[in-house]
Amino acid sequence: MESILPSYTPSPPSPSYSTQLLPGEQTVEETQRRSLQTLNTEVFRRITDSITLVLNDQPLGSITPVYERNGRVRGHIYLRSSEGLVEVTLKLEGHLRLETSGAATTTLVASDSYSLWSSSSTAGDPCPRTLPFAISFPSVFMDGCQPQPLPPSFEDKFATCSYTLSVVVSRPRRFLSSNDSLVVPVCYHPRSRPHTPMLPSDVPFMTTVKSSPEEWHQVLSTMNATQSSRLAPVQCLLFIPSVQVYPFSETIPFHLQLRAPSSSLAPFLDKFASDHSLPVLLSGKITIRVYLLRQVVAKVFEKQKVSKRIIGEGKLTYSSPLPDNHHSYRNVPLGEGIDCLDWDGELRCTEDVTVGSFATDPLSVRDFIVLSLEPLHPLKCPLLASKHLHPIRLVTDPWSDHAVTW
């Protein structure tokens, strides 16, 4: 028995919408969507005897053309003479060069070629002297069968990633010089931002940890004592903004607390007060540092080469400790006979940091917040040196509540 499908009535057309308010309407919330491309209005020019390359949408004062993730490369080529040409080609190329222990590899991460004009496809028409173009940066490259994110322009001791835009003007072979070319280095600068904001660095830790404890992430580490000293280890609590993704243009606040019996904290102090409570005068017998560390890992022929450099040094200021009953101690209570020392601090990247954290095979750039406690005289100090690395991510731009197309 055949089943008969029910009849359907076409849906009415959807109503028309407009951003213009009607009488009696009001805007409750609005998200402005804007493209950063519109903010770049300058023009870059490179001129030779026979070729002029003009690139649009460049930042003010830019010496090298800059393009973002999936960036649109727009401009035009002006030819001094277009007679007798065979082809005009535009090429975008990227090379990742890694070097370690005398061995080096070069990976082609971008290789796009565009024919802007060809005599074979124009039925004898002469080549125009002005050729406009619009191409895009790729977002990935193929490493074997695996797509990898396109690495940014980057230069380090063992790794260099560079991009070029080339114009090649081809002539028949009968000419002594068959080709003219123009090569321009370009900067690939993909942008990124945190998914949520962090608290301003000028807001006191004591205030925010009480009202908004979720804004802080607690990093735990331990400074051990020598066996002969019989001292208890020192617990180290480093509070950093919970987002753990930080723009290198902004200051990162932090709070450091050291917890231990007063005897274990004594090397950090000048002397005990008369009532045996902890004083606030620091002696400098132990160097306390909080800093940003960048680690570049390059892999060549299954061998890894790691380079490290400090990209920001923290500034610490001694502060009053939290009260014993503070709710931030719920996970790790102070305990009986435990004292604490507290510091507020700020971290900021050095100005030469222009590339955020990224990872691609075979190159990765990783960033860390490091807490280092190191005795000035290790043989005389009952506490052992301690260094703890906590991974973070550095990005190019601060958080924004406006949607931005990149």
C-alpha positions as CSV (number, residue, x, y, z in Angstrom):
1,M,0.0,0.0,0.0
2,E,1.5,3.3,-1.1
3,S,1.8,6.0,1.5
4,I,0.9,9.5,0.4
5,L,3.1,12.4,1.7
6,P,1.2,15.1,3.5
7,S,0.9,18.4,1.7
8,Y,2.9,21.4,3.0
9,T,2.2,25.0,2.9
10,P,5.2,27.2,2.0
11,S,6.5,29.3,4.9
12,P,5.9,33.0,4.7
13,P,9.0,35.0,3.8
14,S,11.1,36.2,6.8
15,P,10.6,39.8,7.7
16,S,13.0,42.4,6.5
17,Y,15.5,43.8,9.1
18,S,17.3,47.1,9.4
19,T,19.8,48.6,11.7
20,Q,17.8,51.8,11.6
21,L,15.6,52.2,14.7
22,L,11.8,52.6,14.2
23,P,9.9,55.1,16.3
24,G,9.5,53.7,19.8
25,E,12.5,51.3,19.5
26,Q,15.8,51.5,21.3
27,T,19.1,49.7,21.2
28,V,19.6,47.4,24.2
29,E,23.0,46.1,23.3
30,E,25.3,46.5,20.2
31,T,28.5,44.7,19.2
32,Q,30.5,46.7,16.8
33,R,32.1,44.6,14.2
34,R,35.1,46.2,12.5
35,S,38.0,45.1,10.5
36,L,41.5,46.2,11.4
37,Q,42.2,46.3,7.7
38,T,40.3,49.6,7.6
39,L,42.8,51.1,10.1
40,N,45.7,50.6,7.7
41,T,45.5,53.3,5.1
42,E,49.1,53.9,4.1
43,V,50.8,52.8,0.9
44,F,54.1,51.0,0.5
45,R,56.2,51.5,-2.7
46,R,59.2,49.8,-4.0
47,I,60.7,51.2,-7.2
48,T,63.3,49.9,-9.6
49,D,64.3,51.0,-13.1
50,S,61.7,48.8,-14.8
51,I,59.1,47.8,-12.1
52,T,57.2,49.7,-9.4
53,L,55.3,47.6,-6.8
54,V,52.6,49.4,-4.8
55,L,51.0,47.7,-1.7
56,N,47.9,49.1,-0.1
57,D,46.5,48.8,3.5
58,Q,49.8,49.4,5.4
59,P,50.2,50.7,8.9
60,L,51.4,54.3,9.3
61,G,55.2,54.5,9.3
62,S,55.7,50.9,8.3
63,I,59.2,50.2,6.7
64,T,58.3,46.6,5.8
65,P,54.8,45.6,4.6
66,V,52.8,43.8,7.3
67,Y,50.0,41.3,6.9
68,E,47.8,39.6,9.5
69,R,46.3,36.1,9.6
70,N,44.6,35.4,6.2
71,G,45.8,38.9,5.3
72,R,44.6,40.4,2.0
73,V,47.6,41.5,-0.1
74,R,46.3,44.3,-2.4
75,G,48.0,46.6,-4.7
76,H,49.2,47.1,-8.3
77,I,52.3,46.7,-10.4
78,Y,53.5,49.5,-12.8
79,L,55.7,48.6,-15.7
80,R,58.0,51.2,-17.3
81,S,57.7,49.3,-20.6
82,S,55.3,46.5,-21.5
83,E,56.5,45.8,-25.0
84,G,57.5,42.2,-25.9
85,L,56.5,40.6,-22.6
86,V,55.7,37.0,-22.2
87,E,54.3,36.9,-18.7
88,V,54.0,38.9,-15.5
89,T,54.0,36.7,-12.3
90,L,53.5,37.6,-8.6
91,K,54.9,35.1,-6.1
92,L,54.4,34.8,-2.3
93,E,57.0,32.6,-0.6
94,G,57.9,31.7,2.9
95,H,61.0,29.9,4.3
96,L,61.5,28.4,7.7
97,R,65.2,27.8,8.3
98,L,66.4,25.8,11.3
99,E,70.0,25.2,12.3
100,T,71.4,23.0,15.1
101,S,74.8,21.4,15.7
102,G,76.1,22.2,12.2
103,A,73.0,20.8,10.5
104,A,70.4,23.0,8.8
105,T,67.1,22.5,7.1
106,T,64.9,24.9,5.2
107,T,61.1,24.3,4.9
108,L,59.0,26.0,2.3
109,V,56.0,27.1,4.3
110,A,54.4,29.2,1.5
111,S,54.8,29.0,-2.2
112,D,52.0,30.7,-4.2
113,S,52.4,31.9,-7.8
114,Y,49.9,34.1,-9.6
115,S,50.0,34.9,-13.3
116,L,48.8,38.5,-13.7
117,W,49.2,38.6,-17.4
118,S,50.3,36.0,-20.1
119,S,50.7,36.5,-23.8
120,S,49.4,33.0,-24.4
121,S,46.0,33.8,-23.0
122,T,45.4,37.3,-24.3
123,A,45.0,36.7,-28.1
124,G,47.8,39.1,-29.0
125,D,46.7,42.0,-26.9
126,P,49.6,44.0,-25.4
127,C,50.3,43.8,-21.7
128,P,48.9,46.7,-19.7
129,R,51.5,48.9,-18.0
130,T,49.4,48.8,-14.7
131,L,48.4,45.4,-13.3
132,P,46.2,45.4,-10.2
133,F,46.2,42.3,-7.9
134,A,44.6,41.0,-4.7
135,I,45.8,37.7,-3.1
136,S,45.6,36.3,0.4
137,F,48.2,34.9,2.9
138,P,47.6,31.1,3.5
139,S,46.6,30.1,7.0
140,V,48.4,26.7,7.0
141,F,51.2,24.8,5.3
142,M,51.5,21.1,4.7
143,D,54.1,19.2,6.7
144,G,53.9,15.8,4.9
145,C,50.2,15.0,5.1
146,Q,49.5,17.2,8.2
147,P,48.4,20.8,8.0
148,Q,50.4,23.1,10.3
149,P,49.6,26.7,11.2
150,L,51.6,29.2,9.2
151,P,54.4,30.5,11.5
152,P,54.8,34.2,11.9
153,S,57.8,36.1,10.8
154,F,60.4,35.3,13.4
155,E,64.1,35.4,14.0
156,D,66.1,33.7,16.7
157,K,69.6,32.3,17.2
158,F,68.7,28.9,15.6
159,A,65.5,29.7,13.7
160,T,64.4,32.2,11.1
161,C,61.0,32.4,9.4
162,S,60.8,34.9,6.6
163,Y,58.4,35.8,3.7
164,T,58.9,37.6,0.4
165,L,56.7,39.0,-2.3
166,S,58.2,38.9,-5.8
167,V,57.3,40.3,-9.2
168,V,58.8,38.5,-12.2
169,V,58.6,40.0,-15.7
170,S,59.4,37.4,-18.4
171,R,60.6,38.2,-21.9
172,P,61.4,36.0,-24.9
173,R,64.7,34.2,-24.7
174,R,66.2,36.1,-27.6
175,F,66.8,39.1,-25.3
176,L,70.1,39.1,-23.4
177,S,68.2,39.6,-20.1
178,S,65.1,37.5,-20.3
179,N,63.6,38.3,-16.9
180,D,63.3,41.3,-14.6
181,S,62.4,40.8,-11.0
182,L,61.7,42.7,-7.8
183,V,61.7,41.0,-4.4
184,V,60.2,42.7,-1.3
185,P,60.5,41.2,2.2
186,V,57.1,41.2,4.0
187,C,56.2,40.5,7.6
188,Y,53.5,38.0,8.5
189,H,52.1,39.1,11.9
190,P,49.1,37.0,12.9
191,R,47.3,38.6,15.8
192,S,45.6,37.1,18.8
193,R,44.1,38.2,22.1
194,P,42.9,36.7,25.4
195,H,39.4,35.2,25.6
196,T,38.7,37.2,28.8
197,P,40.2,40.3,30.4
198,M,42.4,40.3,33.4
199,L,42.2,42.7,36.3
200,P,44.0,46.0,36.0
201,S,47.5,45.9,37.4
202,D,46.9,48.9,39.7
203,V,44.1,47.2,41.6
204,P,45.5,45.9,45.0
205,F,45.7,42.1,45.3
206,M,44.3,42.1,48.8
207,T,41.1,43.8,47.4
208,T,40.5,41.6,44.4
209,V,41.4,38.3,46.0
210,K,38.6,38.9,48.6
211,S,36.0,40.2,46.1
212,S,36.9,38.1,43.0
213,P,39.1,35.1,44.0
214,E,38.2,33.5,40.6
215,E,40.4,36.1,38.9
216,W,43.5,34.6,40.4
217,H,45.3,31.3,39.6
218,Q,47.5,29.8,42.3
219,V,50.9,28.3,41.3
220,L,52.4,26.0,44.0
221,S,56.0,25.1,44.4
222,T,58.4,24.1,47.2
223,M,61.8,25.3,48.3
224,N,63.4,22.4,50.1
225,A,66.0,22.5,53.0
226,T,69.2,20.6,53.4
227,Q,68.9,17.3,55.3
228,S,71.4,18.4,57.9
229,S,69.4,21.6,58.8
230,R,66.3,19.6,59.7
231,L,64.3,22.6,58.6
232,A,60.8,22.3,57.1
233,P,60.5,23.2,53.4
234,V,59.1,26.5,52.3
235,Q,55.8,26.5,50.5
236,C,55.8,29.0,47.6
237,L,52.4,30.4,46.4
238,L,52.5,32.5,43.3
239,F,49.1,34.1,42.4
240,I,48.8,35.2,38.7
241,P,45.7,36.4,36.7
242,S,43.6,33.3,36.0
243,V,43.3,33.9,32.3
244,Q,47.0,32.9,31.8
245,V,47.0,34.4,28.4
246,Y,48.6,37.8,28.5
247,P,49.3,40.6,25.9
248,F,52.9,41.5,25.8
249,S,51.9,45.1,25.7
250,E,50.3,45.0,29.2
251,T,51.5,44.7,32.7
252,I,50.9,41.4,34.5
253,P,50.2,41.7,38.2
254,F,51.2,38.9,40.6
255,H,51.4,38.2,44.3
256,L,54.0,35.9,46.0
257,Q,53.6,34.3,49.4
258,L,56.2,32.1,51.2
259,R,54.9,29.9,54.0
260,A,56.9,28.0,56.6
261,P,57.8,27.9,60.3
262,S,59.7,31.0,61.3
263,S,63.0,29.0,61.5
264,S,62.7,28.2,57.8
265,L,61.9,31.7,56.8
266,A,64.8,33.1,58.8
267,P,67.3,33.1,55.8
268,F,64.9,35.6,54.1
269,L,65.1,38.0,57.0
270,D,67.6,40.3,58.7
271,K,66.8,39.2,62.3
272,F,63.9,38.2,64.5
273,A,62.0,40.8,66.5
274,S,62.2,40.7,70.2
275,D,58.8,39.1,70.5
276,H,59.9,36.3,68.1
277,S,57.4,37.4,65.5
278,L,58.6,37.8,61.9
279,P,60.0,41.2,61.0
280,V,59.6,42.8,57.6
281,L,63.3,43.8,57.0
282,L,64.7,41.6,54.3
283,S,68.4,40.7,54.3
284,G,69.0,39.7,50.7
285,K,70.6,36.4,51.7
286,I,68.3,34.7,49.1
287,T,67.6,36.3,45.7
288,I,63.9,36.3,44.9
289,R,63.0,36.7,41.2
290,V,59.9,36.4,39.2
291,Y,60.5,36.8,35.4
292,L,59.2,35.9,31.9
293,L,61.2,33.3,30.1
294,R,60.9,32.5,26.4
295,Q,61.9,29.0,25.2
296,V,62.5,28.4,21.5
297,V,62.6,24.7,20.5
298,A,63.8,23.8,17.0
299,K,63.8,20.2,15.7
300,V,66.3,19.2,13.0
301,F,66.6,15.6,11.9
302,E,65.0,14.3,15.1
303,K,67.4,16.4,17.2
304,Q,66.1,19.3,19.3
305,K,67.9,22.5,20.0
306,V,66.6,24.7,22.8
307,S,67.4,28.4,23.3
308,K,66.2,30.4,26.3
309,R,66.2,34.1,27.1
310,I,64.6,36.3,29.7
311,I,62.0,38.7,28.1
312,G,60.8,40.5,31.2
313,E,61.9,40.9,34.9
314,G,59.4,41.3,37.7
315,K,59.4,44.1,40.2
316,L,58.6,43.0,43.8
317,T,57.4,45.1,46.7
318,Y,57.0,43.6,50.2
319,S,53.4,43.7,51.4
320,S,51.4,42.8,54.5
321,P,50.4,39.1,54.7
322,L,46.9,37.9,54.4
323,P,45.0,37.2,57.6
324,D,45.2,33.6,58.9
325,N,41.5,33.0,58.3
326,H,41.4,34.2,54.7
327,H,39.3,32.1,52.3
328,S,42.2,31.8,49.8
329,Y,43.9,29.4,52.4
330,R,41.1,26.8,52.1
331,N,43.1,24.6,49.7
332,V,46.4,24.9,51.6
333,P,45.7,26.1,55.2
334,L,48.5,27.8,57.0
335,G,48.6,25.4,59.9
336,E,49.8,25.8,63.4
337,G,53.2,27.5,63.8
338,I,53.3,28.6,60.2
339,D,54.3,32.1,59.3
340,C,54.3,33.8,55.9
341,L,56.0,36.5,53.9
342,D,54.2,38.4,51.1
343,W,55.1,40.4,48.0
344,D,53.2,42.2,45.4
345,G,54.7,42.4,41.9
346,E,54.4,43.3,38.3
347,L,55.7,41.7,35.1
348,R,56.0,43.2,31.6
349,C,57.7,42.1,28.4
350,T,60.6,43.9,27.0
351,E,59.9,46.1,24.0
352,D,61.7,43.9,21.6
353,V,59.1,41.2,22.0
354,T,56.8,41.5,19.0
355,V,55.8,37.8,18.4
356,G,53.5,35.9,20.6
357,S,53.7,32.2,21.7
358,F,53.2,29.7,18.9
359,A,53.8,26.1,18.1
360,T,54.2,24.4,14.7
361,D,56.2,21.4,13.7
362,P,59.3,21.7,13.7
363,L,59.4,25.0,15.6
364,S,57.7,26.1,18.8
365,V,58.0,29.3,20.9
366,R,56.9,28.8,24.5
367,D,56.6,31.3,27.3
368,F,56.8,30.8,31.1
369,I,56.5,32.8,34.3
370,V,59.4,31.7,36.4
371,L,59.7,31.9,40.2
372,S,63.4,31.6,41.2
373,L,64.6,31.4,44.8
374,E,68.4,31.2,45.0
375,P,70.7,31.6,48.0
376,L,73.6,34.0,47.5
377,H,75.9,31.6,49.4
378,P,74.6,28.1,48.7
379,L,77.2,26.3,50.9
380,K,76.2,28.4,53.9
381,C,72.4,28.5,53.4
382,P,70.2,25.8,54.9
383,L,67.7,26.2,52.0
384,L,68.2,24.8,48.5
385,A,67.8,26.8,45.4
386,S,64.3,26.4,43.8
387,K,63.1,27.3,40.3
388,H,59.6,26.7,39.0
389,L,58.4,27.3,35.5
390,H,54.7,27.8,34.8
391,P,53.6,27.8,31.2
392,I,51.6,30.8,29.9
393,R,50.7,32.2,26.5
394,L,51.7,35.6,25.2
395,V,49.5,37.3,22.6
396,T,49.8,40.4,20.4
397,D,46.6,42.3,21.5
398,P,44.7,43.0,24.7
399,W,41.2,41.7,25.3
400,S,38.4,43.7,23.7
401,D,34.6,43.6,24.1
402,H,34.3,44.5,20.4
403,A,34.3,41.8,17.8
404,V,37.2,42.2,15.4
405,T,37.6,40.5,12.1
406,W,41.2,39.3,11.5
